Amino acid sequence: MEKYTCDICGYEYDPKTGDTANDVAANTAFKDVPESWVCPICNAGKDSFSEA
C-alpha cells in the first residue's frame, strides 16, 4: 500500500497507521478511505493528495 501526501500542507497518509482519530482504521488503502475524509491538518479533501 502506497503513502499519499497532502499537496497543501505536506501531511502524509500512511495506510499502515491509517487515521484512527478520524475513524480510518490501520491498514486502510488510500483508495478505500471514505470520500468525505479530509486531511487532519488542513482539512483538504482527498483530491488534494498525491502518491508519495
C-alpha distance matrix in Angstrom:
0.0 3.8 6.8 9.7 13.4 16.4 18.9 21.8 21.5 18.6 16.7 13.1 10.8 8.4 6.5 8.0 11.2 11.2 14.6 17.0 20.0 19.3 18.5 14.6 13.8 11.4 8.3 8.5 6.0 8.0 9.7 11.0 12.5 16.2 17.9 20.4 18.1 19.1 18.3 19.8 21.7 23.2 22.7 21.3 19.7 16.2 17.8 18.4 14.8 13.5 10.4 11.0
3.8 0.0 3.8 6.6 10.1 13.4 15.6 18.6 18.4 15.4 14.1 10.5 8.9 7.4 7.1 9.3 11.9 11.6 14.6 17.6 20.0 19.3 19.1 15.4 15.3 13.1 10.7 10.3 7.5 7.7 9.9 12.0 12.7 16.4 17.4 19.8 17.3 17.7 16.4 18.3 19.6 20.9 20.7 19.0 17.7 14.3 15.6 15.6 11.9 10.2 6.8 7.2
6.8 3.8 0.0 3.8 6.8 10.3 12.8 15.5 14.9 11.8 10.3 6.7 5.6 4.9 6.4 8.8 10.4 10.0 12.4 15.7 17.7 17.1 17.7 14.2 14.6 12.5 11.2 10.7 8.6 7.7 10.8 12.8 12.3 15.8 16.7 18.5 15.6 15.3 13.4 15.1 16.1 17.5 17.8 16.3 15.6 12.7 14.2 13.5 9.7 8.6 6.1 5.4
9.7 6.6 3.8 0.0 3.8 6.8 9.3 12.1 12.0 9.4 8.3 5.6 5.1 6.9 8.6 11.7 12.4 11.1 12.4 16.1 17.4 16.3 17.4 14.3 15.6 14.3 13.5 12.1 9.8 7.3 10.2 12.6 11.5 14.4 14.5 16.2 13.5 12.6 10.8 13.2 13.9 14.7 14.8 12.9 12.3 9.5 10.8 9.7 6.0 5.3 4.4 4.9
13.4 10.1 6.8 3.8 0.0 3.8 6.2 8.8 8.4 5.7 5.6 4.3 6.1 8.8 11.5 14.1 14.1 12.9 13.4 17.1 17.7 16.8 18.6 16.0 17.7 16.7 16.4 15.1 13.3 10.5 13.3 15.6 13.9 16.3 15.8 16.9 14.1 12.2 9.6 11.9 11.6 12.1 13.1 11.1 11.6 9.9 10.7 8.4 5.3 5.4 6.3 5.7
16.4 13.4 10.3 6.8 3.8 0.0 3.8 5.4 5.8 4.8 5.2 6.4 7.9 11.4 13.9 16.7 16.0 14.2 13.7 17.4 17.2 15.9 18.3 16.3 18.7 18.3 18.6 16.8 15.2 12.0 14.4 16.4 14.1 15.7 14.6 15.2 12.5 9.9 7.2 10.0 9.3 8.8 9.8 7.6 8.9 8.2 8.9 5.8 4.4 6.5 9.0 9.2
18.9 15.6 12.8 9.3 6.2 3.8 0.0 3.8 6.1 5.9 8.1 9.6 11.5 14.8 17.2 20.1 19.6 18.0 17.5 21.2 20.8 19.4 21.8 19.9 22.4 22.0 22.0 20.1 18.2 14.8 16.7 19.2 17.1 18.4 16.7 17.4 15.3 12.5 10.2 13.1 11.7 10.3 11.6 8.8 10.3 10.0 9.2 5.6 5.6 6.7 9.9 10.2
21.8 18.6 15.5 12.1 8.8 5.4 3.8 0.0 3.8 6.1 8.2 10.9 13.0 16.5 19.1 21.9 20.8 19.0 17.7 21.2 20.2 18.9 21.7 20.4 23.2 23.2 23.8 21.8 20.4 17.0 19.0 21.0 18.4 19.2 17.4 17.3 15.2 11.8 9.4 11.8 9.6 7.5 9.5 7.3 10.0 11.1 10.7 7.0 8.2 10.3 13.5 13.5
21.5 18.4 14.9 12.0 8.4 5.8 6.1 3.8 0.0 3.8 5.7 9.1 11.8 15.1 18.1 20.3 18.8 17.6 16.1 19.4 18.2 17.6 20.7 19.5 22.0 21.7 22.7 21.3 20.3 17.3 19.9 21.6 18.7 19.9 18.7 18.3 15.6 12.1 8.9 10.2 7.3 6.6 9.6 8.7 11.8 12.8 13.3 9.7 9.9 11.8 14.3 13.5
18.6 15.4 11.8 9.4 5.7 4.8 5.9 6.1 3.8 0.0 3.8 6.2 9.5 12.4 15.7 17.7 16.6 15.9 15.2 18.7 18.2 17.8 20.5 18.7 20.8 19.9 20.5 19.5 18.3 15.6 18.5 20.3 17.9 19.8 19.0 19.2 16.2 13.2 9.8 11.1 9.0 9.4 12.0 10.8 13.1 12.9 13.7 10.2 9.0 10.0 11.6 10.2
16.7 14.1 10.3 8.3 5.6 5.2 8.1 8.2 5.7 3.8 0.0 3.8 6.6 9.6 12.8 14.7 13.2 12.3 11.4 14.9 14.4 14.3 16.9 15.2 17.1 16.4 17.4 16.4 15.8 13.4 16.6 17.9 15.2 17.2 17.1 17.0 13.6 11.0 7.4 8.1 6.9 8.6 10.6 10.2 12.1 11.7 13.5 10.7 9.0 10.6 11.8 10.6
13.1 10.5 6.7 5.6 4.3 6.4 9.6 10.9 9.1 6.2 3.8 0.0 3.8 6.1 9.6 11.4 10.7 10.2 10.4 14.0 14.6 14.5 16.4 14.0 15.3 13.9 14.4 13.8 12.9 11.0 14.5 15.9 13.8 16.4 16.8 17.4 13.9 12.2 9.1 10.1 10.1 11.9 13.2 12.4 13.3 11.8 13.8 11.6 8.8 9.5 9.5 8.0
10.8 8.9 5.6 5.1 6.1 7.9 11.5 13.0 11.8 9.5 6.6 3.8 0.0 3.8 6.3 8.9 8.2 6.9 7.7 11.4 12.6 12.1 13.4 10.6 11.8 10.7 11.1 10.1 9.5 7.7 11.4 12.3 10.3 13.2 14.2 15.0 11.5 10.8 8.5 9.6 11.0 12.9 13.1 12.4 12.4 10.3 12.9 11.8 8.8 9.9 9.4 9.1
8.4 7.4 4.9 6.9 8.8 11.4 14.8 16.5 15.1 12.4 9.6 6.1 3.8 0.0 3.8 5.4 5.7 5.9 8.3 11.3 13.4 13.6 14.1 10.9 10.9 8.6 8.5 8.8 8.5 8.3 12.0 12.6 11.4 14.9 16.5 17.6 14.2 14.1 12.1 12.7 14.2 16.5 16.7 16.2 15.9 13.5 16.1 15.3 11.9 12.2 10.6 9.7
6.5 7.1 6.4 8.6 11.5 13.9 17.2 19.1 18.1 15.7 12.8 9.6 6.3 3.8 0.0 3.8 5.4 4.8 8.3 10.7 13.6 13.3 12.8 9.2 8.5 6.2 5.0 5.2 5.3 6.6 10.0 9.9 9.4 13.1 15.4 16.8 13.8 14.7 13.7 14.3 16.6 18.7 18.2 17.7 16.6 13.8 16.6 16.6 13.4 13.7 11.8 11.8
8.0 9.3 8.8 11.7 14.1 16.7 20.1 21.9 20.3 17.7 14.7 11.4 8.9 5.4 3.8 0.0 3.8 5.9 9.4 10.9 14.1 14.7 14.0 10.8 8.9 5.4 4.7 7.2 8.4 10.4 13.5 13.0 12.7 16.3 18.8 20.0 16.8 17.7 16.4 16.3 18.4 21.0 20.9 20.8 20.0 17.4 20.3 20.1 16.8 16.9 14.7 14.1
11.2 11.9 10.4 12.4 14.1 16.0 19.6 20.8 18.8 16.6 13.2 10.7 8.2 5.7 5.4 3.8 0.0 3.8 6.4 7.6 10.6 11.7 11.5 8.8 7.4 4.4 6.4 8.1 10.2 11.3 14.7 13.7 12.4 15.6 18.2 18.6 15.2 15.8 14.4 13.6 15.8 18.8 18.7 19.2 18.9 16.9 20.1 19.6 16.7 17.6 16.1 15.4
11.2 11.6 10.0 11.1 12.9 14.2 18.0 19.0 17.6 15.9 12.3 10.2 6.9 5.9 4.8 5.9 3.8 0.0 3.8 6.0 8.9 8.9 8.6 5.5 5.3 4.2 6.2 6.0 8.2 8.6 11.9 10.7 8.8 11.8 14.5 14.9 11.5 12.6 11.7 11.3 14.1 16.7 15.9 16.4 15.6 13.7 17.1 17.1 14.5 15.9 15.0 15.0
14.6 14.6 12.4 12.4 13.4 13.7 17.5 17.7 16.1 15.2 11.4 10.4 7.7 8.3 8.3 9.4 6.4 3.8 0.0 3.8 5.5 5.5 6.4 4.8 6.4 7.0 9.8 8.9 11.1 10.6 13.7 12.3 9.5 11.5 13.8 13.2 9.7 10.3 9.5 8.3 11.4 14.1 13.3 14.4 14.2 13.1 16.8 16.4 14.6 16.7 16.6 16.7
17.0 17.6 15.7 16.1 17.1 17.4 21.2 21.2 19.4 18.7 14.9 14.0 11.4 11.3 10.7 10.9 7.6 6.0 3.8 0.0 3.8 5.2 4.9 5.0 5.4 7.0 10.5 10.3 13.3 13.5 16.2 14.1 11.5 13.0 15.8 14.8 11.7 12.9 12.5 10.6 13.9 16.7 15.7 17.4 17.1 16.3 20.1 19.9 18.3 20.5 20.2 20.3
20.0 20.0 17.7 17.4 17.7 17.2 20.8 20.2 18.2 18.2 14.4 14.6 12.6 13.4 13.6 14.1 10.6 8.9 5.5 3.8 0.0 3.8 5.8 7.5 9.0 10.7 14.2 13.6 16.2 15.6 18.3 16.5 13.3 14.1 16.3 14.5 11.4 11.8 11.4 8.7 11.8 14.7 13.7 16.2 16.4 16.5 20.2 19.7 18.6 21.3 21.7 21.7
19.3 19.3 17.1 16.3 16.8 15.9 19.4 18.9 17.6 17.8 14.3 14.5 12.1 13.6 13.3 14.7 11.7 8.9 5.5 5.2 3.8 0.0 3.8 5.8 8.7 11.2 14.1 12.4 14.7 13.7 15.9 14.0 10.5 10.6 12.7 10.7 7.9 8.9 9.6 7.7 11.4 13.5 11.7 13.8 13.5 13.7 17.4 17.4 16.7 19.6 20.3 21.0
18.5 19.1 17.7 17.4 18.6 18.3 21.8 21.7 20.7 20.5 16.9 16.4 13.4 14.1 12.8 14.0 11.5 8.6 6.4 4.9 5.8 3.8 0.0 3.8 6.2 9.5 12.2 10.6 13.5 13.3 15.0 12.3 9.5 9.7 12.7 11.3 9.0 11.3 12.5 11.3 15.0 17.0 14.9 16.5 15.5 15.0 18.7 19.4 18.3 21.0 21.2 22.1
14.6 15.4 14.2 14.3 16.0 16.3 19.9 20.4 19.5 18.7 15.2 14.0 10.6 10.9 9.2 10.8 8.8 5.5 4.8 5.0 7.5 5.8 3.8 0.0 3.8 6.7 8.8 6.9 9.7 9.8 11.8 9.3 6.8 8.3 11.5 11.2 8.6 10.9 11.7 11.3 14.9 16.9 15.0 15.9 14.5 13.1 16.8 17.6 15.9 18.1 17.9 18.9
13.8 15.3 14.6 15.6 17.7 18.7 22.4 23.2 22.0 20.8 17.1 15.3 11.8 10.9 8.5 8.9 7.4 5.3 6.4 5.4 9.0 8.7 6.2 3.8 0.0 3.8 6.4 5.9 9.6 11.0 13.1 10.4 9.1 11.2 14.7 14.8 12.3 14.5 14.9 14.2 17.6 20.0 18.5 19.3 18.0 16.2 19.8 20.5 18.4 20.0 19.1 19.8
11.4 13.1 12.5 14.3 16.7 18.3 22.0 23.2 21.7 19.9 16.4 13.9 10.7 8.6 6.2 5.4 4.4 4.2 7.0 7.0 10.7 11.2 9.5 6.7 3.8 0.0 3.8 5.5 8.8 10.8 13.4 11.5 10.7 13.6 16.9 17.4 14.6 16.2 15.8 15.2 18.1 20.8 19.9 20.4 19.3 17.2 20.6 20.9 18.2 19.3 17.8 17.9
8.3 10.7 11.2 13.5 16.4 18.6 22.0 23.8 22.7 20.5 17.4 14.4 11.1 8.5 5.0 4.7 6.4 6.2 9.8 10.5 14.2 14.1 12.2 8.8 6.4 3.8 0.0 3.8 6.3 9.3 11.6 10.0 10.4 13.8 16.9 18.3 15.7 17.5 17.2 17.4 20.2 22.5 21.5 21.4 19.9 17.2 20.1 20.8 17.8 18.2 16.2 16.6
8.5 10.3 10.7 12.1 15.1 16.8 20.1 21.8 21.3 19.5 16.4 13.8 10.1 8.8 5.2 7.2 8.1 6.0 8.9 10.3 13.6 12.4 10.6 6.9 5.9 5.5 3.8 0.0 3.8 6.4 8.2 6.3 6.7 10.1 13.2 14.8 12.5 14.7 15.0 15.8 18.8 20.6 19.1 18.7 16.8 14.0 17.0 18.1 15.4 16.2 14.7 15.9
6.0 7.5 8.6 9.8 13.3 15.2 18.2 20.4 20.3 18.3 15.8 12.9 9.5 8.5 5.3 8.4 10.2 8.2 11.1 13.3 16.2 14.7 13.5 9.7 9.6 8.8 6.3 3.8 0.0 3.8 5.4 5.3 6.7 10.4 12.6 15.0 13.0 14.8 14.9 16.5 19.1 20.4 19.1 18.0 15.8 12.5 14.9 16.1 13.2 13.4 11.6 13.2
8.0 7.7 7.7 7.3 10.5 12.0 14.8 17.0 17.3 15.6 13.4 11.0 7.7 8.3 6.6 10.4 11.3 8.6 10.6 13.5 15.6 13.7 13.3 9.8 11.0 10.8 9.3 6.4 3.8 0.0 3.8 5.3 5.2 8.7 10.0 12.4 10.4 11.8 11.9 14.1 16.5 17.3 15.9 14.4 12.2 8.7 11.1 12.4 9.6 10.3 9.3 11.5
9.7 9.9 10.8 10.2 13.3 14.4 16.7 19.0 19.9 18.5 16.6 14.5 11.4 12.0 10.0 13.5 14.7 11.9 13.7 16.2 18.3 15.9 15.0 11.8 13.1 13.4 11.6 8.2 5.4 3.8 0.0 3.8 5.6 8.1 8.9 12.2 11.3 13.3 14.3 16.9 19.3 19.6 17.7 15.9 12.9 9.3 11.0 13.3 11.1 11.6 10.9 13.8
11.0 12.0 12.8 12.6 15.6 16.4 19.2 21.0 21.6 20.3 17.9 15.9 12.3 12.6 9.9 13.0 13.7 10.7 12.3 14.1 16.5 14.0 12.3 9.3 10.4 11.5 10.0 6.3 5.3 5.3 3.8 0.0 3.8 6.2 8.5 11.3 10.5 13.3 14.8 16.7 19.7 20.3 18.1 17.0 14.0 10.9 13.4 15.7 13.8 14.9 14.2 16.7
12.5 12.7 12.3 11.5 13.9 14.1 17.1 18.4 18.7 17.9 15.2 13.8 10.3 11.4 9.4 12.7 12.4 8.8 9.5 11.5 13.3 10.5 9.5 6.8 9.1 10.7 10.4 6.7 6.7 5.2 5.6 3.8 0.0 3.8 6.5 8.4 6.9 9.7 11.3 13.0 16.2 16.9 14.5 13.8 11.1 8.6 11.7 13.6 12.0 14.0 14.0 16.2
16.2 16.4 15.8 14.4 16.3 15.7 18.4 19.2 19.9 19.8 17.2 16.4 13.2 14.9 13.1 16.3 15.6 11.8 11.5 13.0 14.1 10.6 9.7 8.3 11.2 13.6 13.8 10.1 10.4 8.7 8.1 6.2 3.8 0.0 3.8 5.3 5.5 9.1 11.8 13.5 16.8 17.0 13.9 13.4 10.4 8.8 11.8 14.1 13.5 16.0 16.7 19.2
17.9 17.4 16.7 14.5 15.8 14.6 16.7 17.4 18.7 19.0 17.1 16.8 14.2 16.5 15.4 18.8 18.2 14.5 13.8 15.8 16.3 12.7 12.7 11.5 14.7 16.9 16.9 13.2 12.6 10.0 8.9 8.5 6.5 3.8 0.0 3.8 5.5 8.1 11.2 13.8 16.5 15.8 12.6 11.4 7.8 6.7 9.0 11.7 12.0 14.8 16.2 19.0
20.4 19.8 18.5 16.2 16.9 15.2 17.4 17.3 18.3 19.2 17.0 17.4 15.0 17.6 16.8 20.0 18.6 14.9 13.2 14.8 14.5 10.7 11.3 11.2 14.8 17.4 18.3 14.8 15.0 12.4 12.2 11.3 8.4 5.3 3.8 0.0 3.8 6.5 10.2 12.0 14.9 14.2 10.5 10.4 7.6 8.1 10.7 12.7 13.6 16.8 18.6 20.9
18.1 17.3 15.6 13.5 14.1 12.5 15.3 15.2 15.6 16.2 13.6 13.9 11.5 14.2 13.8 16.8 15.2 11.5 9.7 11.7 11.4 7.9 9.0 8.6 12.3 14.6 15.7 12.5 13.0 10.4 11.3 10.5 6.9 5.5 5.5 3.8 0.0 3.8 7.0 8.6 11.8 11.7 8.6 8.8 6.7 6.9 10.4 11.4 11.6 14.9 16.5 18.3
19.1 17.7 15.3 12.6 12.2 9.9 12.5 11.8 12.1 13.2 11.0 12.2 10.8 14.1 14.7 17.7 15.8 12.6 10.3 12.9 11.8 8.9 11.3 10.9 14.5 16.2 17.5 14.7 14.8 11.8 13.3 13.3 9.7 9.1 8.1 6.5 3.8 0.0 3.8 6.1 8.6 8.0 4.9 5.4 4.7 6.2 9.4 9.2 9.9 13.6 15.7 17.1
18.3 16.4 13.4 10.8 9.6 7.2 10.2 9.4 8.9 9.8 7.4 9.1 8.5 12.1 13.7 16.4 14.4 11.7 9.5 12.5 11.4 9.6 12.5 11.7 14.9 15.8 17.2 15.0 14.9 11.9 14.3 14.8 11.3 11.8 11.2 10.2 7.0 3.8 0.0 3.8 5.4 5.7 4.6 5.1 6.4 7.4 10.3 8.8 8.8 12.3 14.3 15.0
19.8 18.3 15.1 13.2 11.9 10.0 13.1 11.8 10.2 11.1 8.1 10.1 9.6 12.7 14.3 16.3 13.6 11.3 8.3 10.6 8.7 7.7 11.3 11.3 14.2 15.2 17.4 15.8 16.5 14.1 16.9 16.7 13.0 13.5 13.8 12.0 8.6 6.1 3.8 0.0 3.8 6.1 5.9 8.2 9.9 11.0 14.1 12.5 12.3 15.5 17.1 17.2
21.7 19.6 16.1 13.9 11.6 9.3 11.7 9.6 7.3 9.0 6.9 10.1 11.0 14.2 16.6 18.4 15.8 14.1 11.4 13.9 11.8 11.4 15.0 14.9 17.6 18.1 20.2 18.8 19.1 16.5 19.3 19.7 16.2 16.8 16.5 14.9 11.8 8.6 5.4 3.8 0.0 3.8 6.1 8.2 11.0 12.6 14.9 12.5 12.6 15.6 17.5 17.1
23.2 20.9 17.5 14.7 12.1 8.8 10.3 7.5 6.6 9.4 8.6 11.9 12.9 16.5 18.7 21.0 18.8 16.7 14.1 16.7 14.7 13.5 17.0 16.9 20.0 20.8 22.5 20.6 20.4 17.3 19.6 20.3 16.9 17.0 15.8 14.2 11.7 8.0 5.7 6.1 3.8 0.0 3.8 5.6 9.1 11.5 13.1 10.5 11.7 15.0 17.6 17.8
22.7 20.7 17.8 14.8 13.1 9.8 11.6 9.5 9.6 12.0 10.6 13.2 13.1 16.7 18.2 20.9 18.7 15.9 13.3 15.7 13.7 11.7 14.9 15.0 18.5 19.9 21.5 19.1 19.1 15.9 17.7 18.1 14.5 13.9 12.6 10.5 8.6 4.9 4.6 5.9 6.1 3.8 0.0 3.8 6.4 9.4 11.4 9.8 11.4 15.1 17.8 18.6
21.3 19.0 16.3 12.9 11.1 7.6 8.8 7.3 8.7 10.8 10.2 12.4 12.4 16.2 17.7 20.8 19.2 16.4 14.4 17.4 16.2 13.8 16.5 15.9 19.3 20.4 21.4 18.7 18.0 14.4 15.9 17.0 13.8 13.4 11.4 10.4 8.8 5.4 5.1 8.2 8.2 5.6 3.8 0.0 3.8 6.8 7.9 6.1 8.4 12.1 15.1 16.4
19.7 17.7 15.6 12.3 11.6 8.9 10.3 10.0 11.8 13.1 12.1 13.3 12.4 15.9 16.6 20.0 18.9 15.6 14.2 17.1 16.4 13.5 15.5 14.5 18.0 19.3 19.9 16.8 15.8 12.2 12.9 14.0 11.1 10.4 7.8 7.6 6.7 4.7 6.4 9.9 11.0 9.1 6.4 3.8 0.0 3.8 5.4 5.7 7.7 11.4 14.2 16.3
16.2 14.3 12.7 9.5 9.9 8.2 10.0 11.1 12.8 12.9 11.7 11.8 10.3 13.5 13.8 17.4 16.9 13.7 13.1 16.3 16.5 13.7 15.0 13.1 16.2 17.2 17.2 14.0 12.5 8.7 9.3 10.9 8.6 8.8 6.7 8.1 6.9 6.2 7.4 11.0 12.6 11.5 9.4 6.8 3.8 0.0 3.8 5.3 5.6 8.9 11.2 13.6
17.8 15.6 14.2 10.8 10.7 8.9 9.2 10.7 13.3 13.7 13.5 13.8 12.9 16.1 16.6 20.3 20.1 17.1 16.8 20.1 20.2 17.4 18.7 16.8 19.8 20.6 20.1 17.0 14.9 11.1 11.0 13.4 11.7 11.8 9.0 10.7 10.4 9.4 10.3 14.1 14.9 13.1 11.4 7.9 5.4 3.8 0.0 3.8 5.5 8.0 11.0 13.8
18.4 15.6 13.5 9.7 8.4 5.8 5.6 7.0 9.7 10.2 10.7 11.6 11.8 15.3 16.6 20.1 19.6 17.1 16.4 19.9 19.7 17.4 19.4 17.6 20.5 20.9 20.8 18.1 16.1 12.4 13.3 15.7 13.6 14.1 11.7 12.7 11.4 9.2 8.8 12.5 12.5 10.5 9.8 6.1 5.7 5.3 3.8 0.0 3.8 6.8 10.4 12.4
14.8 11.9 9.7 6.0 5.3 4.4 5.6 8.2 9.9 9.0 9.0 8.8 8.8 11.9 13.4 16.8 16.7 14.5 14.6 18.3 18.6 16.7 18.3 15.9 18.4 18.2 17.8 15.4 13.2 9.6 11.1 13.8 12.0 13.5 12.0 13.6 11.6 9.9 8.8 12.3 12.6 11.7 11.4 8.4 7.7 5.6 5.5 3.8 0.0 3.8 6.8 8.8
13.5 10.2 8.6 5.3 5.4 6.5 6.7 10.3 11.8 10.0 10.6 9.5 9.9 12.2 13.7 16.9 17.6 15.9 16.7 20.5 21.3 19.6 21.0 18.1 20.0 19.3 18.2 16.2 13.4 10.3 11.6 14.9 14.0 16.0 14.8 16.8 14.9 13.6 12.3 15.5 15.6 15.0 15.1 12.1 11.4 8.9 8.0 6.8 3.8 0.0 3.8 6.1
10.4 6.8 6.1 4.4 6.3 9.0 9.9 13.5 14.3 11.6 11.8 9.5 9.4 10.6 11.8 14.7 16.1 15.0 16.6 20.2 21.7 20.3 21.2 17.9 19.1 17.8 16.2 14.7 11.6 9.3 10.9 14.2 14.0 16.7 16.2 18.6 16.5 15.7 14.3 17.1 17.5 17.6 17.8 15.1 14.2 11.2 11.0 10.4 6.8 3.8 0.0 3.8
11.0 7.2 5.4 4.9 5.7 9.2 10.2 13.5 13.5 10.2 10.6 8.0 9.1 9.7 11.8 14.1 15.4 15.0 16.7 20.3 21.7 21.0 22.1 18.9 19.8 17.9 16.6 15.9 13.2 11.5 13.8 16.7 16.2 19.2 19.0 20.9 18.3 17.1 15.0 17.2 17.1 17.8 18.6 16.4 16.3 13.6 13.8 12.4 8.8 6.1 3.8 0.0
